[in-house]
Amino acid sequence: MEHTTPPKQLRSFGGMVGGIFLLIALWPLVIHGRPARWWALSLSTLLIVPAIIQPRWLGPLYRAWMWLGVWMGWINT
């Protein structure tokens, strides 16, 4: 049986992780007046845009993220 993740959860994942990358991207610009981190801005765009347009596109990335979390939890205990 295959588990499907609800679009609302995928949207939340894309918005949250994309938002964190957006903060990382804009921090030097806002705080220090230095250029933004373009790599982080690119990652935030790649997460936030699909979260808004088609959350199902984030399904494989979400499953990999959850698998990594389970694996790290197993190592930690």
Secondary structure, DSSP 8 states (H G I E B T S, - for coil): ------HHHHHHHHHHHHHHHHHHHHHIIIII-----HHHHHHHHHHHHHHHH-GGGGHHHHHHHHHHHHHHHHHH-
